[in-house]
Protein backbone atom coordinates (compact mmCIF):
# COMPACT_ATOMS: atom_id res chain seq x y z
CA UNK A 1 0.00 0.00 0.00
CA UNK A 2 1.47 3.35 -0.99
CA UNK A 3 1.80 5.76 1.88
CA UNK A 4 0.54 9.16 0.69
CA UNK A 5 0.37 10.82 4.09
CA UNK A 6 -0.47 9.87 7.68
CA UNK A 7 -4.20 10.48 7.29
CA UNK A 8 -4.54 8.53 4.06
CA UNK A 9 -2.71 5.55 5.50
CA UNK A 10 -4.82 5.57 8.65
CA UNK A 11 -8.08 5.71 6.70
CA UNK A 12 -7.02 3.00 4.28
CA UNK A 13 -5.91 0.72 7.07
CA UNK A 14 -9.12 1.40 8.98
CA UNK A 15 -11.26 0.62 5.93
CA UNK A 16 -9.33 -2.59 5.29
CA UNK A 17 -9.67 -3.69 8.93
CA UNK A 18 -13.43 -3.29 8.91
CA UNK A 19 -14.18 -5.10 5.66
CA UNK A 20 -16.74 -7.75 6.48
CA UNK A 21 -17.78 -6.18 9.79
CA UNK A 22 -21.10 -7.77 10.79
CA UNK A 23 -23.33 -5.64 13.07
CA UNK A 24 -25.54 -8.64 13.92
CA UNK A 25 -22.61 -10.72 15.16
CA UNK A 26 -21.05 -7.75 16.99
CA UNK A 27 -24.31 -7.07 18.83
CA UNK A 28 -24.64 -10.74 19.73
CA UNK A 29 -21.10 -10.90 21.12
CA UNK A 30 -21.30 -7.73 23.23
CA UNK A 31 -24.92 -6.78 23.91
CA UNK A 32 -26.52 -10.01 25.05
CA UNK A 33 -25.83 -11.92 28.31
CA UNK A 34 -23.44 -12.33 30.00
CA UNK A 35 -22.16 -8.86 29.01
CA UNK A 36 -25.67 -7.43 28.96
CA UNK A 37 -27.10 -9.18 32.02
CA UNK A 38 -29.28 -6.58 33.73
CA UNK A 39 -29.64 -8.73 36.85
CA UNK A 40 -25.92 -8.38 37.64
CA UNK A 41 -24.17 -5.26 38.94
CA UNK A 42 -20.83 -6.40 37.49
CA UNK A 43 -22.14 -7.03 33.99
CA UNK A 44 -20.35 -4.74 31.54
CA UNK A 45 -23.36 -3.14 29.83
CA UNK A 46 -25.25 -2.15 33.04
CA UNK A 47 -22.01 -0.69 34.39
CA UNK A 48 -21.62 1.46 31.27
CA UNK A 49 -25.23 2.62 31.50
CA UNK A 50 -24.76 3.62 35.15
CA UNK A 51 -21.63 5.61 34.29
CA UNK A 52 -23.44 7.46 31.52
CA UNK A 53 -26.52 8.08 33.64
CA UNK A 54 -24.40 9.57 36.42
CA UNK A 55 -22.50 11.79 34.00
CA UNK A 56 -25.62 13.16 32.35
CA UNK A 57 -27.46 13.80 35.62
CA UNK A 58 -24.78 15.58 37.65
CA UNK A 59 -26.07 18.95 36.48
CA UNK A 60 -23.03 20.18 34.54
CA UNK A 61 -23.90 18.59 31.17
CA UNK A 62 -26.83 19.45 28.98
CA UNK A 63 -27.79 22.06 26.41
CA UNK A 64 -28.42 21.99 22.68
CA UNK A 65 -26.19 19.55 20.76
CA UNK A 66 -24.86 16.10 21.71
CA UNK A 67 -22.69 14.26 19.17
CA UNK A 68 -21.99 10.53 19.38
CA UNK A 69 -18.76 9.82 17.53
CA UNK A 70 -18.46 6.30 16.16
CA UNK A 71 -21.86 5.04 17.26
CA UNK A 72 -21.41 1.61 15.73
CA UNK A 73 -24.75 -0.25 15.55
CA UNK A 74 -25.63 0.74 19.15
CA UNK A 75 -27.92 3.23 20.89
CA UNK A 76 -27.27 2.70 24.60
CA UNK A 77 -24.70 5.50 24.80
CA UNK A 78 -27.29 8.25 24.22
CA UNK A 79 -30.24 6.85 26.21
CA UNK A 80 -29.48 9.12 29.18
CA UNK A 81 -28.14 12.04 27.17
CA UNK A 82 -31.24 12.36 25.01
CA UNK A 83 -33.13 13.68 28.04
CA UNK A 84 -30.88 16.73 28.52
CA UNK A 85 -30.12 17.70 24.92
CA UNK A 86 -32.40 19.12 22.26
CA UNK A 87 -30.45 17.58 19.37
CA UNK A 88 -28.52 14.30 19.12
CA UNK A 89 -26.28 13.47 16.17
CA UNK A 90 -25.24 9.84 15.64
CA UNK A 91 -22.32 8.94 13.40
CA UNK A 92 -20.28 6.01 12.14
CA UNK A 93 -17.67 5.21 9.50
CA UNK A 94 -19.49 2.11 8.23
CA UNK A 95 -22.59 2.13 6.03
CA UNK A 96 -23.84 -1.10 7.67
CA UNK A 97 -23.79 0.47 11.11
CA UNK A 98 -25.56 3.63 9.99
CA UNK A 99 -28.19 1.44 8.33
CA UNK A 100 -28.72 -0.45 11.60
CA UNK A 101 -29.24 2.81 13.50
CA UNK A 102 -31.70 4.07 10.90
CA UNK A 103 -33.67 0.84 11.16
CA UNK A 104 -34.31 1.46 14.86
CA UNK A 105 -35.28 5.05 14.19
CA UNK A 106 -37.64 4.18 11.33
CA UNK A 107 -38.61 0.48 11.55
CA UNK A 108 -37.63 -0.87 14.99
CA UNK A 109 -39.23 -4.27 14.32
CA UNK A 110 -36.51 -4.85 11.70
CA UNK A 111 -33.63 -4.22 14.13
CA UNK A 112 -30.98 -6.85 14.80
CA UNK A 113 -31.31 -6.38 18.57
CA UNK A 114 -34.23 -5.67 20.88
CA UNK A 115 -33.25 -2.52 22.77
CA UNK A 116 -36.19 -2.76 25.18
CA UNK A 117 -34.14 -4.16 28.12
CA UNK A 118 -31.68 -1.28 27.72
CA UNK A 119 -34.49 1.27 27.69
CA UNK A 120 -36.05 -0.38 30.75
CA UNK A 121 -32.78 -0.29 32.68
CA UNK A 122 -32.12 3.38 31.96
CA UNK A 123 -35.70 4.30 32.83
CA UNK A 124 -35.24 2.48 36.14
CA UNK A 125 -32.07 4.49 36.81
CA UNK A 126 -34.15 7.62 36.19
CA UNK A 127 -36.80 6.44 38.64
CA UNK A 128 -39.36 5.64 35.96
CA UNK A 129 -41.02 2.25 35.59
CA UNK A 130 -43.61 0.67 33.34
CA UNK A 131 -44.16 0.24 29.63
CA UNK A 132 -45.24 3.86 29.26
CA UNK A 133 -41.84 5.03 30.52
CA UNK A 134 -40.06 2.85 27.97
CA UNK A 135 -42.31 4.11 25.17
CA UNK A 136 -41.70 7.70 26.23
CA UNK A 137 -37.93 7.16 26.32
CA UNK A 138 -37.94 5.63 22.85
CA UNK A 139 -40.12 8.44 21.51
CA UNK A 140 -37.85 11.05 23.08
CA UNK A 141 -34.75 9.57 21.47
CA UNK A 142 -36.37 9.36 18.05
CA UNK A 143 -37.56 12.96 18.39
CA UNK A 144 -34.13 14.42 19.19
CA UNK A 145 -31.93 12.38 16.82
CA UNK A 146 -31.53 14.77 13.91
CA UNK A 147 -28.87 13.01 11.84
CA UNK A 148 -27.05 9.71 11.31
CA UNK A 149 -23.86 10.81 9.58
CA UNK A 150 -20.64 9.35 8.18
CA UNK A 151 -17.62 10.14 10.35
CA UNK A 152 -13.86 9.90 9.86
CA UNK A 153 -11.94 10.50 13.09
CA UNK A 154 -8.67 10.67 11.12
CA UNK A 155 -9.87 13.79 9.32
CA UNK A 156 -9.47 17.33 10.71
CA UNK A 157 -13.15 17.67 9.75
CA UNK A 158 -14.55 14.39 11.11
CA UNK A 159 -18.13 15.10 9.99
CA UNK A 160 -17.10 16.72 6.72
CA UNK A 161 -17.17 20.34 5.54
CA UNK A 162 -20.97 20.56 5.74
CA UNK A 163 -21.25 19.47 9.36
CA UNK A 164 -24.56 20.46 11.01
CA UNK A 165 -22.77 21.35 14.24
CA UNK A 166 -23.02 25.05 15.25
CA UNK A 167 -19.91 27.16 14.51
CA UNK A 168 -19.07 27.38 18.23
CA UNK A 169 -19.11 23.59 18.48
CA UNK A 170 -21.22 20.89 20.12
CA UNK A 171 -21.96 21.03 23.84
CA UNK A 172 -20.98 17.41 24.49
CA UNK A 173 -19.33 14.48 22.71
CA UNK A 174 -19.79 10.80 23.48
CA UNK A 175 -17.50 8.20 21.94
CA UNK A 176 -17.54 4.52 22.91
CA UNK A 177 -15.03 1.87 21.78
CA UNK A 178 -14.07 4.02 18.83
CA UNK A 179 -10.69 5.74 18.93
CA UNK A 180 -8.58 2.82 20.15
CA UNK A 181 -10.36 0.57 17.64
CA UNK A 182 -9.32 2.67 14.64
CA UNK A 183 -5.86 3.73 15.82
CA UNK A 184 -2.65 1.73 15.58
CA UNK A 185 -0.50 3.62 18.11
CA UNK A 186 -0.71 6.38 20.71
CA UNK A 187 0.16 9.10 18.21
CA UNK A 188 -2.78 8.17 15.98
CA UNK A 189 -5.08 7.93 18.99
CA UNK A 190 -4.02 11.38 20.19
CA UNK A 191 -4.48 12.92 16.73
CA UNK A 192 -7.91 11.32 16.39
CA UNK A 193 -8.86 12.73 19.79
CA UNK A 194 -7.71 16.16 18.59
CA UNK A 195 -9.85 15.81 15.47
CA UNK A 196 -13.04 14.94 17.31
CA UNK A 197 -12.21 17.52 19.97
CA UNK A 198 -12.46 20.17 17.26
CA UNK A 199 -16.21 19.42 17.14
CA UNK A 200 -16.60 20.48 20.79
CA UNK A 201 -17.05 24.01 22.07
CA UNK A 202 -14.77 25.46 24.73
CA UNK A 203 -16.13 24.40 28.10
CA UNK A 204 -17.95 21.43 26.60
CA UNK A 205 -17.67 17.88 27.91
CA UNK A 206 -16.44 14.63 26.41
CA UNK A 207 -17.49 11.19 27.65
CA UNK A 208 -15.35 8.27 26.53
CA UNK A 209 -15.87 4.55 27.03
CA UNK A 210 -13.38 2.01 25.79
CA UNK A 211 -11.09 -0.88 26.57
CA UNK A 212 -7.74 -1.10 28.30
CA UNK A 213 -5.06 -3.47 27.09
CA UNK A 214 -7.16 -4.91 24.27
CA UNK A 215 -5.24 -5.98 21.16
CA UNK A 216 -8.12 -7.27 19.05
CA UNK A 217 -11.83 -7.94 18.86
CA UNK A 218 -14.03 -9.95 16.52
CA UNK A 219 -16.29 -7.93 14.25
CA UNK A 220 -17.96 -11.02 12.86
CA UNK A 221 -17.16 -14.61 12.00
CA UNK A 222 -13.50 -14.61 10.94
CA UNK A 223 -13.29 -10.79 11.11
CA UNK A 224 -10.46 -10.02 13.54
CA UNK A 225 -9.91 -6.30 14.07
CA UNK A 226 -6.67 -4.99 15.55
CA UNK A 227 -6.97 -2.51 18.41
CA UNK A 228 -4.41 -0.22 20.00
CA UNK A 229 -4.02 -1.61 23.56
CA UNK A 230 -4.14 1.74 25.31
CA UNK A 231 -3.48 2.04 29.04
CA UNK A 232 -4.97 4.47 31.58
CA UNK A 233 -1.85 6.62 31.84
CA UNK A 234 -1.79 7.05 28.05
CA UNK A 235 -5.44 8.08 28.04
CA UNK A 236 -4.73 10.76 30.61
CA UNK A 237 -1.69 12.09 28.73
CA UNK A 238 -3.61 12.20 25.45
CA UNK A 239 -6.46 14.15 27.06
CA UNK A 240 -4.01 16.61 28.63
CA UNK A 241 -2.15 17.11 25.36
CA UNK A 242 -5.45 17.98 23.66
CA UNK A 243 -6.52 20.55 26.25
CA UNK A 244 -8.97 18.48 28.26
CA UNK A 245 -9.30 18.57 32.03
CA UNK A 246 -9.98 15.11 33.42
CA UNK A 247 -12.95 15.05 35.77
CA UNK A 248 -13.28 11.31 36.34
CA UNK A 249 -11.70 8.06 35.22
CA UNK A 250 -13.37 4.81 36.23
CA UNK A 251 -12.10 1.33 35.40
CA UNK A 252 -14.15 -1.86 35.45
CA UNK A 253 -12.04 -5.05 35.21
CA UNK A 254 -13.46 -7.61 32.83
CA UNK A 255 -15.09 -10.38 34.91
CA UNK A 256 -13.68 -13.78 34.01
CA UNK A 257 -17.08 -15.21 33.16
CA UNK A 258 -17.70 -12.36 30.70
CA UNK A 259 -14.73 -13.33 28.55
CA UNK A 260 -16.81 -14.65 25.68
CA UNK A 261 -13.82 -15.33 23.44
CA UNK A 262 -14.37 -12.47 21.02
CA UNK A 263 -11.72 -10.05 22.36
CA UNK A 264 -8.86 -9.90 24.86
CA UNK A 265 -9.82 -6.79 26.88
CA UNK A 266 -8.38 -6.46 30.37
CA UNK A 267 -10.91 -3.85 31.47
CA UNK A 268 -13.39 -1.23 30.35
CA UNK A 269 -12.89 2.46 31.17
CA UNK A 270 -15.17 5.45 31.50
CA UNK A 271 -13.90 9.03 31.24
CA UNK A 272 -15.59 12.36 31.84
CA UNK A 273 -13.50 15.38 30.83
CA UNK A 274 -13.99 19.03 30.02
CA UNK A 275 -12.47 21.06 27.17
CA UNK A 276 -10.61 24.07 28.49
Secondary structure, DSSP 4 states (H G I P E B T S, - for coil): -----HHHHHHHHHHHHTTT--HHHHHHHHSSTTTT-TT-TTSHHHHHHHHHHHHHTSSS--EEEEEESS-TT--GGGTTGGGTEEEEEEEES-HHHHHHHHHHHH-GGG-SS--HHHHHHHHHHTT--SHHHHHHHHHHHHHHEEEEEE--TTSSSTT-TT--S-TT-EEEEEEES-GGGS-SSHHHHHHHHHHHHTTEEEEEEEEEEEEES--EEESSTT-EEE-----HHHHHHHHHHTTEEEEEEEEEE--GGG--SSB--SEEEEEEEEE-
